[in-house]
Amino acid sequence: MSATMNLSLTDELKSFVQQNSGNGTLYSTPSEFIRDTIRERKEKMDAAELRDGVLEGFQDAINGKVVEFNGSVRDAIAEVKKKELSGW
């Protein structure tokens, strides 16, 4: 679903948007350019969050905070909860 949002830009940013949209550019309209720029930023933030989670998992593994996985997600979650309560 689309929604309208009005933005105020500095002259420098307005010029940048105009240079990257319209004839001879990848984007037909300034809105397309802004949407794609926002999507790229969101993807970078999502990737950083995922990377942080993976690094946290590696750190836990290094510190011995692991459980044996036997194919049952419920069992693994229960074991993690049990170990967390005991302080690992």
PDB file as gemmi writes it, atoms N, CA and C in Angstrom:
CRYST1    1.000    1.000    1.000  90.00  90.00  90.00 P 1                      
ATOM      1  N   MET A   1       0.840  -1.174   0.000  1.00  0.00           N  
ATOM      2  CA  MET A   1       0.000   0.000   0.000  1.00  0.00           C  
ATOM      3  C   MET A   1       0.886   1.240   0.000  1.00  0.00           C  
ATOM      4  N   SER A   2       0.562   2.185  -0.841  1.00  0.00           N  
ATOM      5  CA  SER A   2       1.324   3.432  -0.930  1.00  0.00           C  
ATOM      6  C   SER A   2       0.734   4.480  -0.013  1.00  0.00           C  
ATOM      7  N   ALA A   3       1.599   5.330   0.455  1.00  0.00           N  
ATOM      8  CA  ALA A   3       1.174   6.469   1.256  1.00  0.00           C  
ATOM      9  C   ALA A   3       2.017   7.660   0.836  1.00  0.00           C  
ATOM     10  N   THR A   4       1.459   8.832   0.952  1.00  0.00           N  
ATOM     11  CA  THR A   4       2.172  10.042   0.574  1.00  0.00           C  
ATOM     12  C   THR A   4       2.865  10.616   1.789  1.00  0.00           C  
ATOM     13  N   MET A   5       4.098  11.086   1.575  1.00  0.00           N  
ATOM     14  CA  MET A   5       4.859  11.734   2.632  1.00  0.00           C  
ATOM     15  C   MET A   5       5.593  12.907   1.997  1.00  0.00           C  
ATOM     16  N   ASN A   6       5.472  14.055   2.599  1.00  0.00           N  
ATOM     17  CA  ASN A   6       6.178  15.229   2.095  1.00  0.00           C  
ATOM     18  C   ASN A   6       7.486  15.392   2.841  1.00  0.00           C  
ATOM     19  N   LEU A   7       8.553  15.685   2.097  1.00  0.00           N  
ATOM     20  CA  LEU A   7       9.873  15.848   2.689  1.00  0.00           C  
ATOM     21  C   LEU A   7      10.423  17.225   2.375  1.00  0.00           C  
ATOM     22  N   SER A   8      11.153  17.764   3.312  1.00  0.00           N  
ATOM     23  CA  SER A   8      11.881  19.008   3.076  1.00  0.00           C  
ATOM     24  C   SER A   8      13.346  18.655   2.906  1.00  0.00           C  
ATOM     25  N   LEU A   9      13.938  19.110   1.803  1.00  0.00           N  
ATOM     26  CA  LEU A   9      15.337  18.819   1.512  1.00  0.00           C  
ATOM     27  C   LEU A   9      16.126  20.112   1.401  1.00  0.00           C  
ATOM     28  N   THR A  10      17.387  20.017   1.751  1.00  0.00           N  
ATOM     29  CA  THR A  10      18.269  21.158   1.506  1.00  0.00           C  
ATOM     30  C   THR A  10      18.439  21.290  -0.006  1.00  0.00           C  
ATOM     31  N   ASP A  11      18.902  22.443  -0.454  1.00  0.00           N  
ATOM     32  CA  ASP A  11      19.130  22.639  -1.887  1.00  0.00           C  
ATOM     33  C   ASP A  11      20.104  21.603  -2.435  1.00  0.00           C  
ATOM     34  N   GLU A  12      21.123  21.271  -1.644  1.00  0.00           N  
ATOM     35  CA  GLU A  12      22.120  20.287  -2.068  1.00  0.00           C  
ATOM     36  C   GLU A  12      21.484  18.910  -2.272  1.00  0.00           C  
ATOM     37  N   LEU A  13      20.642  18.483  -1.319  1.00  0.00           N  
ATOM     38  CA  LEU A  13      19.984  17.181  -1.447  1.00  0.00           C  
ATOM     39  C   LEU A  13      18.961  17.181  -2.583  1.00  0.00           C  
ATOM     40  N   LYS A  14      18.243  18.274  -2.739  1.00  0.00           N  
ATOM     41  CA  LYS A  14      17.276  18.380  -3.838  1.00  0.00           C  
ATOM     42  C   LYS A  14      17.989  18.232  -5.179  1.00  0.00           C  
ATOM     43  N   SER A  15      19.109  18.891  -5.324  1.00  0.00           N  
ATOM     44  CA  SER A  15      19.895  18.800  -6.554  1.00  0.00           C  
ATOM     45  C   SER A  15      20.377  17.367  -6.780  1.00  0.00           C  
ATOM     46  N   PHE A  16      20.810  16.714  -5.714  1.00  0.00           N  
ATOM     47  CA  PHE A  16      21.276  15.329  -5.800  1.00  0.00           C  
ATOM     48  C   PHE A  16      20.158  14.413  -6.285  1.00  0.00           C  
ATOM     49  N   VAL A  17      18.960  14.575  -5.732  1.00  0.00           N  
ATOM     50  CA  VAL A  17      17.814  13.760  -6.142  1.00  0.00           C  
ATOM     51  C   VAL A  17      17.489  14.027  -7.608  1.00  0.00           C  
ATOM     52  N   GLN A  18      17.490  15.283  -7.999  1.00  0.00           N  
ATOM     53  CA  GLN A  18      17.178  15.635  -9.383  1.00  0.00           C  
ATOM     54  C   GLN A  18      18.219  15.076 -10.357  1.00  0.00           C  
ATOM     55  N   GLN A  19      19.472  15.062  -9.951  1.00  0.00           N  
ATOM     56  CA  GLN A  19      20.535  14.528 -10.809  1.00  0.00           C  
ATOM     57  C   GLN A  19      20.412  13.018 -10.991  1.00  0.00           C  
ATOM     58  N   ASN A  20      19.780  12.358 -10.040  1.00  0.00           N  
ATOM     59  CA  ASN A  20      19.668  10.900 -10.074  1.00  0.00           C  
ATOM     60  C   ASN A  20      18.300  10.401 -10.513  1.00  0.00           C  
ATOM     61  N   SER A  21      17.461  11.286 -11.009  1.00  0.00           N  
ATOM     62  CA  SER A  21      16.140  10.881 -11.487  1.00  0.00           C  
ATOM     63  C   SER A  21      15.792  11.681 -12.743  1.00  0.00           C  
ATOM     64  N   GLY A  22      14.930  11.094 -13.554  1.00  0.00           N  
ATOM     65  CA  GLY A  22      14.527  11.768 -14.785  1.00  0.00           C  
ATOM     66  C   GLY A  22      15.221  11.183 -15.998  1.00  0.00           C  
ATOM     67  N   ASN A  23      15.185  11.909 -17.094  1.00  0.00           N  
ATOM     68  CA  ASN A  23      15.758  11.446 -18.365  1.00  0.00           C  
ATOM     69  C   ASN A  23      17.235  11.099 -18.236  1.00  0.00           C  
ATOM     70  N   GLY A  24      17.595   9.961 -18.817  1.00  0.00           N  
ATOM     71  CA  GLY A  24      18.991   9.546 -18.835  1.00  0.00           C  
ATOM     72  C   GLY A  24      19.503   8.965 -17.535  1.00  0.00           C  
ATOM     73  N   THR A  25      18.611   8.673 -16.598  1.00  0.00           N  
ATOM     74  CA  THR A  25      19.026   8.089 -15.317  1.00  0.00           C  
ATOM     75  C   THR A  25      18.312   6.757 -15.109  1.00  0.00           C  
ATOM     76  N   LEU A  26      18.679   6.068 -14.079  1.00  0.00           N  
ATOM     77  CA  LEU A  26      18.074   4.780 -13.752  1.00  0.00           C  
ATOM     78  C   LEU A  26      16.629   4.935 -13.259  1.00  0.00           C  
ATOM     79  N   TYR A  27      16.302   6.069 -12.674  1.00  0.00           N  
ATOM     80  CA  TYR A  27      14.996   6.291 -12.056  1.00  0.00           C  
ATOM     81  C   TYR A  27      14.187   7.310 -12.853  1.00  0.00           C  
ATOM     82  N   SER A  28      12.925   6.988 -13.128  1.00  0.00           N  
ATOM     83  CA  SER A  28      12.059   7.888 -13.892  1.00  0.00           C  
ATOM     84  C   SER A  28      11.643   9.109 -13.092  1.00  0.00           C  
ATOM     85  N   THR A  29      11.447   8.898 -11.789  1.00  0.00           N  
ATOM     86  CA  THR A  29      10.949   9.995 -10.952  1.00  0.00           C  
ATOM     87  C   THR A  29      11.777  10.115  -9.679  1.00  0.00           C  
ATOM     88  N   PRO A  30      11.737  11.291  -9.053  1.00  0.00           N  
ATOM     89  CA  PRO A  30      12.402  11.430  -7.756  1.00  0.00           C  
ATOM     90  C   PRO A  30      11.870  10.436  -6.724  1.00  0.00           C  
ATOM     91  N   SER A  31      10.579  10.132  -6.775  1.00  0.00           N  
ATOM     92  CA  SER A  31       9.997   9.176  -5.821  1.00  0.00           C  
ATOM     93  C   SER A  31      10.630   7.800  -5.954  1.00  0.00           C  
ATOM     94  N   GLU A  32      10.859   7.356  -7.197  1.00  0.00           N  
ATOM     95  CA  GLU A  32      11.509   6.058  -7.402  1.00  0.00           C  
ATOM     96  C   GLU A  32      12.907   6.055  -6.799  1.00  0.00           C  
ATOM     97  N   PHE A  33      13.637   7.135  -7.007  1.00  0.00           N  
ATOM     98  CA  PHE A  33      14.995   7.230  -6.471  1.00  0.00           C  
ATOM     99  C   PHE A  33      14.981   7.194  -4.945  1.00  0.00           C  
ATOM    100  N   ILE A  34      14.100   7.976  -4.338  1.00  0.00           N  
ATOM    101  CA  ILE A  34      14.014   8.032  -2.872  1.00  0.00           C  
ATOM    102  C   ILE A  34      13.610   6.665  -2.316  1.00  0.00           C  
ATOM    103  N   ARG A  35      12.604   6.025  -2.923  1.00  0.00           N  
ATOM    104  CA  ARG A  35      12.169   4.700  -2.442  1.00  0.00           C  
ATOM    105  C   ARG A  35      13.308   3.691  -2.502  1.00  0.00           C  
ATOM    106  N   ASP A  36      14.037   3.682  -3.623  1.00  0.00           N  
ATOM    107  CA  ASP A  36      15.130   2.727  -3.757  1.00  0.00           C  
ATOM    108  C   ASP A  36      16.247   3.018  -2.764  1.00  0.00           C  
ATOM    109  N   THR A  37      16.523   4.288  -2.547  1.00  0.00           N  
ATOM    110  CA  THR A  37      17.556   4.677  -1.578  1.00  0.00           C  
ATOM    111  C   THR A  37      17.165   4.226  -0.169  1.00  0.00           C  
ATOM    112  N   ILE A  38      15.905   4.402   0.177  1.00  0.00           N  
ATOM    113  CA  ILE A  38      15.421   3.970   1.497  1.00  0.00           C  
ATOM    114  C   ILE A  38      15.480   2.446   1.609  1.00  0.00           C  
ATOM    115  N   ARG A  39      15.079   1.732   0.543  1.00  0.00           N  
ATOM    116  CA  ARG A  39      15.156   0.262   0.549  1.00  0.00           C  
ATOM    117  C   ARG A  39      16.586  -0.213   0.772  1.00  0.00           C  
ATOM    118  N   GLU A  40      17.534   0.412   0.057  1.00  0.00           N  
ATOM    119  CA  GLU A  40      18.946   0.037   0.219  1.00  0.00           C  
ATOM    120  C   GLU A  40      19.398   0.235   1.660  1.00  0.00           C  
ATOM    121  N   ARG A  41      19.018   1.358   2.258  1.00  0.00           N  
ATOM    122  CA  ARG A  41      19.394   1.648   3.646  1.00  0.00           C  
ATOM    123  C   ARG A  41      18.793   0.606   4.589  1.00  0.00           C  
ATOM    124  N   LYS A  42      17.519   0.264   4.356  1.00  0.00           N  
ATOM    125  CA  LYS A  42      16.859  -0.739   5.201  1.00  0.00           C  
ATOM    126  C   LYS A  42      17.552  -2.094   5.071  1.00  0.00           C  
ATOM    127  N   GLU A  43      17.906  -2.484   3.843  1.00  0.00           N  
ATOM    128  CA  GLU A  43      18.606  -3.756   3.632  1.00  0.00           C  
ATOM    129  C   GLU A  43      19.940  -3.773   4.365  1.00  0.00           C  
ATOM    130  N   LYS A  44      20.662  -2.662   4.341  1.00  0.00           N  
ATOM    131  CA  LYS A  44      21.942  -2.578   5.057  1.00  0.00           C  
ATOM    132  C   LYS A  44      21.734  -2.728   6.560  1.00  0.00           C  
ATOM    133  N   MET A  45      20.699  -2.074   7.083  1.00  0.00           N  
ATOM    134  CA  MET A  45      20.418  -2.165   8.515  1.00  0.00           C  
ATOM    135  C   MET A  45      20.000  -3.585   8.894  1.00  0.00           C  
ATOM    136  N   ASP A  46      19.169  -4.215   8.053  1.00  0.00           N  
ATOM    137  CA  ASP A  46      18.751  -5.597   8.315  1.00  0.00           C  
ATOM    138  C   ASP A  46      19.952  -6.539   8.288  1.00  0.00           C  
ATOM    139  N   ALA A  47      20.842  -6.331   7.314  1.00  0.00           N  
ATOM    140  CA  ALA A  47      22.039  -7.174   7.212  1.00  0.00           C  
ATOM    141  C   ALA A  47      22.941  -6.987   8.429  1.00  0.00           C  
ATOM    142  N   ALA A  48      23.064  -5.747   8.904  1.00  0.00           N  
ATOM    143  CA  ALA A  48      23.890  -5.481  10.089  1.00  0.00           C  
ATOM    144  C   ALA A  48      23.295  -6.166  11.317  1.00  0.00           C  
ATOM    145  N   GLU A  49      21.972  -6.136  11.434  1.00  0.00           N  
ATOM    146  CA  GLU A  49      21.305  -6.798  12.562  1.00  0.00           C  
ATOM    147  C   GLU A  49      21.521  -8.312  12.503  1.00  0.00           C  
ATOM    148  N   LEU A  50      21.409  -8.878  11.312  1.00  0.00           N  
ATOM    149  CA  LEU A  50      21.646 -10.313  11.144  1.00  0.00           C  
ATOM    150  C   LEU A  50      23.092 -10.662  11.473  1.00  0.00           C  
ATOM    151  N   ARG A  51      24.027  -9.853  10.976  1.00  0.00           N  
ATOM    152  CA  ARG A  51      25.451 -10.089  11.241  1.00  0.00           C  
ATOM    153  C   ARG A  51      25.729 -10.043  12.740  1.00  0.00           C  
ATOM    154  N   ASP A  52      25.128  -9.069  13.439  1.00  0.00           N  
ATOM    155  CA  ASP A  52      25.317  -8.971  14.889  1.00  0.00           C  
ATOM    156  C   ASP A  52      24.793 -10.218  15.597  1.00  0.00           C  
ATOM    157  N   GLY A  53      23.644 -10.735  15.133  1.00  0.00           N  
ATOM    158  CA  GLY A  53      23.090 -11.950  15.727  1.00  0.00           C  
ATOM    159  C   GLY A  53      23.977 -13.158  15.498  1.00  0.00           C  
ATOM    160  N   VAL A  54      24.529 -13.255  14.296  1.00  0.00           N  
ATOM    161  CA  VAL A  54      25.435 -14.369  13.990  1.00  0.00           C  
ATOM    162  C   VAL A  54      26.687 -14.274  14.852  1.00  0.00           C  
ATOM    163  N   LEU A  55      27.244 -13.070  14.978  1.00  0.00           N  
ATOM    164  CA  LEU A  55      28.434 -12.886  15.810  1.00  0.00           C  
ATOM    165  C   LEU A  55      28.146 -13.225  17.267  1.00  0.00           C  
ATOM    166  N   GLU A  56      26.968 -12.847  17.737  1.00  0.00           N  
ATOM    167  CA  GLU A  56      26.579 -13.182  19.109  1.00  0.00           C  
ATOM    168  C   GLU A  56      26.492 -14.700  19.274  1.00  0.00           C  
ATOM    169  N   GLY A  57      25.947 -15.376  18.255  1.00  0.00           N  
ATOM    170  CA  GLY A  57      25.873 -16.836  18.300  1.00  0.00           C  
ATOM    171  C   GLY A  57      27.247 -17.483  18.319  1.00  0.00           C  
ATOM    172  N   PHE A  58      28.169 -16.965  17.502  1.00  0.00           N  
ATOM    173  CA  PHE A  58      29.539 -17.483  17.514  1.00  0.00           C  
ATOM    174  C   PHE A  58      30.181 -17.276  18.876  1.00  0.00           C  
ATOM    175  N   GLN A  59      29.963 -16.108  19.451  1.00  0.00           N  
ATOM    176  CA  GLN A  59      30.535 -15.805  20.766  1.00  0.00           C  
ATOM    177  C   GLN A  59      29.971 -16.759  21.812  1.00  0.00           C  
ATOM    178  N   ASP A  60      28.669 -17.024  21.738  1.00  0.00           N  
ATOM    179  CA  ASP A  60      28.063 -17.989  22.665  1.00  0.00           C  
ATOM    180  C   ASP A  60      28.697 -19.366  22.495  1.00  0.00           C  
ATOM    181  N   ALA A  61      28.907 -19.774  21.249  1.00  0.00           N  
ATOM    182  CA  ALA A  61      29.511 -21.088  20.995  1.00  0.00           C  
ATOM    183  C   ALA A  61      30.926 -21.151  21.555  1.00  0.00           C  
ATOM    184  N   ILE A  62      31.689 -20.083  21.368  1.00  0.00           N  
ATOM    185  CA  ILE A  62      33.055 -20.029  21.904  1.00  0.00           C  
ATOM    186  C   ILE A  62      33.037 -20.154  23.419  1.00  0.00           C  
ATOM    187  N   ASN A  63      32.021 -19.554  24.048  1.00  0.00           N  
ATOM    188  CA  ASN A  63      31.908 -19.570  25.508  1.00  0.00           C  
ATOM    189  C   ASN A  63      31.180 -20.811  26.031  1.00  0.00           C  
ATOM    190  N   GLY A  64      30.903 -21.760  25.159  1.00  0.00           N  
ATOM    191  CA  GLY A  64      30.279 -23.005  25.595  1.00  0.00           C  
ATOM    192  C   GLY A  64      28.778 -22.947  25.762  1.00  0.00           C  
ATOM    193  N   LYS A  65      28.157 -21.863  25.335  1.00  0.00           N  
ATOM    194  CA  LYS A  65      26.705 -21.740  25.458  1.00  0.00           C  
ATOM    195  C   LYS A  65      26.051 -22.367  24.224  1.00  0.00           C  
ATOM    196  N   VAL A  66      26.066 -23.690  24.199  1.00  0.00           N  
ATOM    197  CA  VAL A  66      25.496 -24.425  23.070  1.00  0.00           C  
ATOM    198  C   VAL A  66      24.645 -25.572  23.594  1.00  0.00           C  
ATOM    199  N   VAL A  67      23.737 -26.023  22.767  1.00  0.00           N  
ATOM    200  CA  VAL A  67      22.952 -27.216  23.080  1.00  0.00           C  
ATOM    201  C   VAL A  67      23.037 -28.152  21.884  1.00  0.00           C  
ATOM    202  N   GLU A  68      22.989 -29.422  22.163  1.00  0.00           N  
ATOM    203  CA  GLU A  68      23.000 -30.434  21.106  1.00  0.00           C  
ATOM    204  C   GLU A  68      21.636 -30.418  20.429  1.00  0.00           C  
ATOM    205  N   PHE A  69      21.621 -30.349  19.120  1.00  0.00           N  
ATOM    206  CA  PHE A  69      20.346 -30.332  18.392  1.00  0.00           C  
ATOM    207  C   PHE A  69      20.045 -31.726  17.874  1.00  0.00           C  
ATOM    208  N   ASN A  70      18.892 -32.254  18.311  1.00  0.00           N  
ATOM    209  CA  ASN A  70      18.515 -33.616  17.923  1.00  0.00           C  
ATOM    210  C   ASN A  70      17.398 -33.635  16.890  1.00  0.00           C  
ATOM    211  N   GLY A  71      17.085 -32.489  16.321  1.00  0.00           N  
ATOM    212  CA  GLY A  71      16.037 -32.416  15.311  1.00  0.00           C  
ATOM    213  C   GLY A  71      14.722 -31.888  15.837  1.00  0.00           C  
ATOM    214  N   SER A  72      14.599 -31.729  17.139  1.00  0.00           N  
ATOM    215  CA  SER A  72      13.369 -31.206  17.722  1.00  0.00           C  
ATOM    216  C   SER A  72      13.605 -29.781  18.206  1.00  0.00           C  
ATOM    217  N   VAL A  73      12.981 -28.840  17.531  1.00  0.00           N  
ATOM    218  CA  VAL A  73      13.133 -27.438  17.919  1.00  0.00           C  
ATOM    219  C   VAL A  73      12.590 -27.217  19.323  1.00  0.00           C  
ATOM    220  N   ARG A  74      11.462 -27.834  19.635  1.00  0.00           N  
ATOM    221  CA  ARG A  74      10.874 -27.665  20.973  1.00  0.00           C  
ATOM    222  C   ARG A  74      11.822 -28.158  22.062  1.00  0.00           C  
ATOM    223  N   ASP A  75      12.434 -29.317  21.828  1.00  0.00           N  
ATOM    224  CA  ASP A  75      13.380 -29.850  22.814  1.00  0.00           C  
ATOM    225  C   ASP A  75      14.586 -28.925  22.972  1.00  0.00           C  
ATOM    226  N   ALA A  76      15.078 -28.397  21.860  1.00  0.00           N  
ATOM    227  CA  ALA A  76      16.236 -27.501  21.914  1.00  0.00           C  
ATOM    228  C   ALA A  76      15.897 -26.229  22.682  1.00  0.00           C  
ATOM    229  N   ILE A  77      14.718 -25.666  22.434  1.00  0.00           N  
ATOM    230  CA  ILE A  77      14.295 -24.455  23.148  1.00  0.00           C  
ATOM    231  C   ILE A  77      14.155 -24.741  24.633  1.00  0.00           C  
ATOM    232  N   ALA A  78      13.562 -25.874  24.980  1.00  0.00           N  
ATOM    233  CA  ALA A  78      13.405 -26.239  26.389  1.00  0.00           C  
ATOM    234  C   ALA A  78      14.767 -26.392  27.060  1.00  0.00           C  
ATOM    235  N   GLU A  79      15.726 -26.986  26.350  1.00  0.00           N  
ATOM    236  CA  GLU A  79      17.058 -27.164  26.925  1.00  0.00           C  
ATOM    237  C   GLU A  79      17.754 -25.819  27.123  1.00  0.00           C  
ATOM    238  N   VAL A  80      17.598 -24.913  26.160  1.00  0.00           N  
ATOM    239  CA  VAL A  80      18.196 -23.577  26.296  1.00  0.00           C  
ATOM    240  C   VAL A  80      17.597 -22.867  27.499  1.00  0.00           C  
ATOM    241  N   LYS A  81      16.275 -22.915  27.643  1.00  0.00           N  
ATOM    242  CA  LYS A  81      15.626 -22.269  28.785  1.00  0.00           C  
ATOM    243  C   LYS A  81      16.130 -22.852  30.102  1.00  0.00           C  
ATOM    244  N   LYS A  82      16.254 -24.168  30.142  1.00  0.00           N  
ATOM    245  CA  LYS A  82      16.747 -24.840  31.351  1.00  0.00           C  
ATOM    246  C   LYS A  82      18.167 -24.375  31.682  1.00  0.00           C  
ATOM    247  N   LYS A  83      19.024 -24.309  30.669  1.00  0.00           N  
ATOM    248  CA  LYS A  83      20.409 -23.881  30.899  1.00  0.00           C  
ATOM    249  C   LYS A  83      20.481 -22.411  31.298  1.00  0.00           C  
ATOM    250  N   GLU A  84      19.624 -21.574  30.696  1.00  0.00           N  
ATOM    251  CA  GLU A  84      19.622 -20.156  31.069  1.00  0.00           C  
ATOM    252  C   GLU A  84      19.236 -19.981  32.528  1.00  0.00           C  
ATOM    253  N   LEU A  85      18.261 -20.759  32.990  1.00  0.00           N  
ATOM    254  CA  LEU A  85      17.843 -20.675  34.388  1.00  0.00           C  
ATOM    255  C   LEU A  85      18.955 -21.097  35.338  1.00  0.00           C  
ATOM    256  N   SER A  86      19.793 -22.023  34.885  1.00  0.00           N  
ATOM    257  CA  SER A  86      20.888 -22.483  35.746  1.00  0.00           C  
ATOM    258  C   SER A  86      22.130 -21.607  35.614  1.00  0.00           C  
ATOM    259  N   GLY A  87      22.053 -20.592  34.724  1.00  0.00           N  
ATOM    260  CA  GLY A  87      23.185 -19.668  34.581  1.00  0.00           C  
ATOM    261  C   GLY A  87      24.251 -20.144  33.621  1.00  0.00           C  
ATOM    262  N   TRP A  88      23.935 -21.183  32.816  1.00  0.00           N  
ATOM    263  CA  TRP A  88      24.883 -21.752  31.848  1.00  0.00           C  
ATOM    264  C   TRP A  88      26.103 -22.177  32.588  1.00  0.00           C  
TER     265      TRP A  88                                                      
END                                                                             
